[in-house]
């Protein structure tokens, strides 16, 4: 079996596992979220049950909400299976990590595709759009790493820009494929995004608030839309340098990815990192990749917190250098920590301007933004994250 066939088989197994996790959502959620609460309710005394007469109805509503979410995930799975064929030997049952990712998707969909979360999207868009308006849409190529379920791609494409998303998570990719291509009408689907969280609620009804999605029809616009696409894979692997980056869990030496990276060089006018820059174990790989993919004079816009995903992860990975001509591996480290390179905002800006030929155009810190936050009256939900926004222009030596 050649390299390409092995990569395709690995990808098919990962996709199959995600599809099955969608199909098993209802079963899993009833077991993990509904079942224990029924058992707890049944275990208390009749006298205590009389103190909370509404709880039986709450449990009934919780079950209905889980069933509605199950309908959504089955629709996504059925859509995916129309275009993706999975052989029996490629089927891998999802584990708890897969199922937790599936559950968390509902918050992501709410954040990107509901009317209720428009204020969260506006935190970036109100700062980004004035910058984009100075550029000719049809001549501007935008890359959005960590594009999630695809909303920012659609919004900018509707403005006429050429938009390419990049997403590592197959959970996100399959949902984005569904939301972008299934021709859903506005408000046609009901989800219950908050039901997996049982703390900080003013009332039980708040937790079980139904949300209609999508708030727009992704494929329809009164204006001519710019082309949009999504590339699956790690940001550094798909778009980074072919030399000077150590092989790791998110950067490979395959021929396919080397060709992808070569094609990506100096191909984008703007890179937009939205709640993304803190997601990898080595942020310097991200910075190198942004430099590699930008055209001279290109712009990097960043928005989001610096809540490093691997800050408390005690896992390790194997990293090594490889000779691009001989393929020889050197300086192998089998115990490279995932944690340990959590740079501050000031440090990132200093590296970008001192080492990578960026010019700081705009910077703002301490911007409060929710991330899938419930916004009902007198909401007691946690307020969100303190975010950074900056705009950097890449002006390599000798370029104006």
C-alpha positions in Angstrom: 0.0 0.0 0.0 1.5 3.4 -1.0 1.8 6.5 1.1 -1.4 8.1 -0.3 -3.5 5.0 0.2 -2.3 4.8 3.9 -3.2 8.4 4.5 -6.6 8.0 2.9 -7.3 4.9 5.0 -6.3 6.7 8.1 -8.6 9.7 7.2 -11.5 7.4 6.4 -11.2 5.7 9.8 -11.2 9.1 11.6 -14.2 10.3 9.6 -16.1 7.0 10.3 -15.5 7.4 14.0 -16.9 10.9 13.9 -20.0 9.8 11.9 -20.7 7.0 14.4 -20.3 9.5 17.3 -23.0 11.6 15.7 -25.3 8.6 15.3 -24.6 7.6 18.9 -25.1 11.1 20.4 -28.7 10.4 21.7 -27.8 7.1 23.3 -24.7 8.6 24.9 -26.4 11.8 26.2 -29.3 9.8 27.7 -26.8 7.6 29.5 -24.4 10.4 30.6 -26.7 13.3 31.3 -30.3 12.1 31.7 -29.9 8.7 33.3 -27.9 9.8 36.4 -30.3 12.5 37.2 -33.3 10.2 37.0 -31.5 7.8 39.3 -30.7 10.6 41.7 -34.3 11.8 41.7 -35.5 8.3 42.3 -33.1 7.9 45.2 -34.4 10.8 47.4 -37.3 10.6 49.8 -40.9 11.4 48.9 -40.7 14.3 51.4 -37.8 15.8 49.5 -39.5 15.2 46.1 -42.4 17.3 47.3 -40.0 20.2 47.8 -39.2 20.2 44.0 -42.5 19.4 42.3 -41.4 20.7 39.0 -38.3 18.4 38.7 -40.2 15.5 37.1 -41.3 17.8 34.3 -37.7 19.2 34.0 -36.4 15.6 33.5 -39.0 15.0 30.8 -38.0 18.2 29.0 -34.3 17.3 29.3 -35.0 14.0 27.6 -36.9 15.7 24.8 -34.1 18.2 24.3 -31.6 15.3 24.0 -33.8 13.6 21.4 -34.0 16.9 19.4 -30.2 17.2 19.4 -30.1 13.6 18.3 -32.2 14.4 15.3 -29.7 17.2 14.3 -26.7 14.9 14.6 -28.4 12.1 12.6 -29.1 14.6 9.9 -25.4 15.6 9.8 -24.4 12.0 9.7 -26.8 11.1 7.0 -25.6 14.0 4.9 -22.0 13.0 5.4 -22.6 9.4 4.4 -24.0 10.6 1.0 -20.5 11.7 -0.1 -18.3 9.6 2.1 -18.2 5.8 1.7 -16.8 3.8 4.7 -15.9 0.2 4.4 -16.6 -2.1 7.4 -13.0 -2.5 8.2 -12.6 1.2 8.6 -15.2 1.5 11.3 -13.8 2.5 14.7 -16.1 3.0 17.6 -15.9 6.4 19.1 -14.4 6.8 22.6 -15.4 9.3 25.3 -13.1 11.9 23.8 -15.0 11.6 20.5 -18.4 11.8 22.2 -17.4 14.8 24.3 -16.3 16.6 21.1 -19.7 15.8 19.6 -21.5 17.3 22.6 -19.4 20.4 22.5 -20.2 21.0 18.9 -23.6 22.3 19.8 -22.1 25.3 21.5 -19.9 26.0 18.4 -23.0 25.8 16.1 -24.9 28.1 18.4 -22.0 30.6 18.4 -21.6 30.6 14.7 -25.1 30.1 13.3 -27.7 31.6 15.7 -29.2 35.1 15.9 -28.7 35.0 19.7 -24.9 34.9 19.4 -24.5 37.7 16.9 -22.9 39.9 19.6 -20.1 37.4 20.0 -19.4 37.3 16.2 -19.5 41.1 16.2 -16.5 41.3 18.6 -14.3 40.3 15.7 -16.3 41.5 12.7 -16.6 45.1 13.9 -12.8 45.3 14.1 -12.1 43.2 11.0 -14.5 44.6 8.4 -13.0 48.2 8.4 -9.6 46.7 7.6 -11.0 44.6 4.8 -12.9 47.5 3.2 -9.6 49.0 2.1 -9.0 46.0 -0.1 -10.6 44.9 -3.4 -12.7 41.8 -2.5 -12.2 39.9 -5.8 -8.4 40.3 -5.6 -8.1 39.4 -1.9 -7.3 35.9 -0.9 -8.1 35.2 2.8 -7.1 32.2 4.9 -8.9 31.3 8.1 -7.1 28.6 10.1 -9.3 27.0 12.7 -12.4 27.9 10.7 -14.7 25.8 12.9 -18.1 25.2 11.4 -17.5 27.8 8.6 -19.5 30.9 9.5 -16.7 33.5 9.0 -15.9 31.9 5.7 -19.5 32.5 4.6 -19.7 36.0 5.9 -16.6 37.2 4.1 -17.5 35.3 0.9 -20.8 37.1 0.9 -18.7 40.3 0.9 -17.0 39.0 -2.3 -13.7 37.9 -0.8 -11.9 34.7 -1.8 -12.0 32.7 1.4 -10.3 29.5 2.3 -10.8 27.8 5.7 -8.6 25.3 7.3 -9.8 22.9 10.0 -8.1 20.1 11.8 -11.2 18.6 13.6 -13.3 16.2 11.5 -16.2 16.9 14.0 -16.1 20.5 12.8 -15.5 19.6 9.2 -18.5 17.3 8.9 -20.8 19.8 10.6 -19.5 22.7 8.4 -20.1 20.6 5.3 -23.7 20.1 6.3 -24.4 23.7 7.3 -22.7 25.1 4.1 -24.1 22.6 1.6 -27.3 21.0 2.8 -29.4 24.0 1.7 -30.9 24.5 5.1 -33.6 27.2 5.3 -33.4 29.9 7.9 -34.4 28.7 11.3 -35.3 25.3 10.1 -33.4 23.3 12.8 -33.8 23.4 16.6 -30.9 22.6 18.9 -30.5 22.7 22.6 -26.9 23.8 23.0 -26.8 24.4 26.7 -28.2 21.1 28.1 -24.8 19.5 28.8 -24.0 22.2 31.5 -25.9 22.0 34.8 -24.3 24.9 36.7 -24.8 28.6 37.0 -28.4 28.7 35.8 -31.0 31.2 37.1 -33.8 28.8 36.1 -34.0 25.3 34.7 -35.8 26.6 31.6 -32.7 28.7 30.7 -30.6 25.5 30.5 -33.2 24.0 28.1 -33.6 27.0 25.9 -34.2 26.0 22.2 -32.2 27.8 19.5 -33.2 27.9 15.9 -30.4 27.6 13.3 -29.2 28.7 10.9 -29.8 32.4 11.1 -28.9 32.8 7.4 -29.0 30.5 4.4 -25.3 29.8 3.8 -25.5 29.4 0.0 -27.8 32.3 -0.8 -26.9 36.0 -1.2 -28.3 39.0 -3.0 -24.7 39.8 -4.0 -22.2 37.7 -6.0 -20.3 35.5 -3.5 -16.6 35.0 -3.6 -15.3 31.5 -3.9 -15.0 29.6 -0.6 -13.3 26.3 0.3 -12.1 24.4 3.4 -8.8 22.4 3.6 -8.7 19.6 6.1 -5.6 19.2 8.2 -3.3 20.9 10.6 -2.4 24.5 9.8 1.3 24.0 9.9 1.1 20.7 8.0 -1.0 22.1 5.2 0.5 25.6 4.8 3.9 25.7 6.7 7.5 25.8 5.6 9.1 22.7 4.1 12.3 23.3 6.0 13.2 24.3 9.5 10.1 22.8 11.2 10.5 19.6 13.4 8.2 16.6 12.5 5.5 16.2 15.2 1.9 15.2 15.7 0.8 18.2 13.7 3.5 18.4 11.0 4.4 15.5 8.8 6.9 14.7 6.1 4.5 13.1 3.6 4.9 13.9 -0.1 1.3 15.1 -0.3 1.8 17.7 2.5 5.2 18.8 1.1 3.4 19.6 -2.1 0.6 21.4 -0.3 3.1 23.5 1.7 5.1 24.4 -1.5 1.9 25.6 -3.2 0.8 27.6 -0.2 3.9 29.8 -0.1 3.1 33.6 -0.6 -0.4 32.7 -1.6 -2.6 34.7 0.8 -3.3 38.4 1.3 -4.8 38.0 4.7 -4.6 35.4 7.5 -7.3 35.7 10.1 -6.8 33.7 13.4 -10.0 33.8 15.3 -9.9 32.0 18.7 -7.1 29.9 17.2 -3.5 31.1 18.0 -3.5 29.3 21.4 -4.6 25.9 20.1 -1.3 24.2 19.3 1.6 22.8 21.3 4.1 25.1 19.6 2.9 28.6 18.8 6.1 29.3 16.9 5.1 26.8 14.2 1.9 28.9 13.8 3.9 32.1 13.4 6.3 30.5 10.9 3.3 29.2 8.9 1.6 32.6 8.8 4.8 34.2 7.4 5.2 31.4 4.9 1.7 31.7 3.5 1.4 35.5 3.4 2.3 37.5 0.3 4.8 40.4 0.9 2.6 43.2 2.3 0.0 40.7 3.6 -1.9 41.2 6.8 -2.3 39.0 9.9 -5.4 39.8 11.9 -5.8 38.0 15.3 -8.7 37.9 17.7 -9.1 35.7 20.8 -7.8 34.9 24.2 -4.4 33.3 25.0 -5.9 30.3 26.8 -3.4 27.7 25.8 -5.0 24.4 25.1 -2.0 22.3 26.2 -1.1 24.4 29.3 -2.1 21.6 31.7 -1.5 18.6 29.4 1.2 16.4 30.7 1.3 14.3 27.5 4.4 14.0 25.3 5.0 13.5 21.6 7.9 12.4 19.4 9.6 15.2 17.5 12.6 15.1 15.1 14.3 16.8 12.3 14.4 15.3 8.8 16.7 15.9 5.9 14.3 17.0 3.0 16.6 15.3 0.4 17.6 12.0 2.0 14.7 11.7 4.5 17.2 10.9 7.2 15.8 11.5 10.8 18.0 13.3 13.3 17.8 14.9 16.8 14.9 12.6 17.8 13.1 13.4 21.0 10.5 10.8 22.1 9.5 12.8 25.1 8.7 16.3 23.9 6.1 17.8 26.2 2.9 19.2 24.7 2.9 21.9 27.3 5.6 24.5 27.9 5.5 27.2 25.2 2.7 29.5 26.4 3.8 33.0 25.1 2.3 36.2 26.3 0.7 38.7 23.9 3.7 41.0 24.3 6.1 38.2 23.5 4.2 37.3 20.4 4.2 40.8 19.1 7.9 41.2 19.9 8.8 38.0 18.0 6.6 39.0 15.1 8.1 42.5 14.8 11.8 41.8 15.8 12.3 38.4 14.1 9.7 37.9 11.4 9.5 41.3 9.7 6.0 42.2 10.8 4.9 45.8 11.4 2.4 46.4 14.1 -0.6 48.3 12.6 -3.2 48.0 15.4 -3.5 46.4 18.8 -6.2 46.2 21.5 -6.3 44.0 24.6 -8.9 43.3 27.3 -11.8 42.8 25.0 -14.6 40.8 26.7 -16.1 38.2 24.5 -18.3 35.2 25.3 -17.9 31.9 23.5 -21.3 30.3 23.1 -22.6 32.1 26.2 -26.3 32.0 27.1 -27.6 35.5 26.7 -31.1 35.3 28.2 -32.5 37.9 30.6 -30.5 38.0 33.9 -28.1 35.4 32.6 -25.8 34.0 35.3 -23.6 32.3 32.7 -19.9 33.0 32.9 -19.1 36.2 31.1 -16.4 34.9 28.7 -12.8 35.6 27.8 -10.6 38.6 27.8 -9.4 38.8 24.2 -6.5 40.3 22.2 -6.9 41.9 18.8 -4.0 42.9 16.7 -3.2 43.7 13.0 0.3 43.0 11.7 1.6 43.7 8.2 4.3 41.5 6.8 7.0 43.6 5.2 10.0 41.4 4.5 13.4 43.1 4.2 13.6 44.8 0.8 9.8 45.0 0.4 7.7 48.1 0.8 
